[in-house]
């Protein structure tokens, strides 16, 4: 059973999640909210200035990321981003019109079009990621040495996941 709080936001009831998971989720949510809204917001402004939808930004960043070396089919992007194929198709149409992404015919199946990021798309993705890094560096700068050590220790445990670690390695070389 789901209820809404005073702001109309769905709440998770005790039968849905264990209390310790809800507490972790709430603390992580507060942390992410702070990072996204109150820590400069340069990356949000950069995304807004791009004129792209959220789905377009996510697809562009996926194609520019460590997994974006090989061309993707639209269905692969839809699956990875957990959105409908129709949403991805609309998003990609706009990215192609903006010359941020190109479609290439699949060498094994001519009915399939694969997507690759263009140099223009890679530059825009880099600008969005660099703005996000600037926000994160500003946040980290505001921490005490003790807070930073504790955050680093917690992140080390999370970075045991290979997928997350691959992104971290990529971001380490990006300067705002």
Phi, psi and omega in degrees: 000132180246135177243164176248145176278188183297338180268002181082011180273129180301138178252152176266131180273166184300333181285344183275322189217146177294146183304321182291328176290319177298318180296315178298315180298318180294319179293318177295320178298318178296319179297311180296321178300316178299313181297317185285326189253319191254357182256053177097313178067021181299320182291325177293320177296318180298319178295317179297315180298333181292336182078006181271152174285167179299318179297321178295317179297315181298317178296317180298315180294325177295315181293333180272345187280186184298335179270357187269017182289325180259149178298140179254147167278154179305321181296327178294319179293315180301315180296314182295320182273354181057049174231166182290156177298325178297319178297317179295319180300314177297316180298314182294322178305315179293321179294323178292315178302324179278002180060031177267336182222148174237154177257136176231146180289136177293132183291337182260336182218103186296344178284342184263135174251130178258152185247134175229147179279141178271172176300320178298317178295320179296321178297314180297315178301318178298321178294319179295315180293320178296322177294321177296318179297322178298317178298316181292322177294322177297320177297311182298325179296330181279353180276151171286165179301321180295316178297319181296317178299316180294318178296316178301319180296317178294319180292325177303319180294319180291326182286003173293339176288123186299321181296317179291320180297323179297319178293318180300317179298320179295317184288336181301332182269359183267128178247135178292000000 
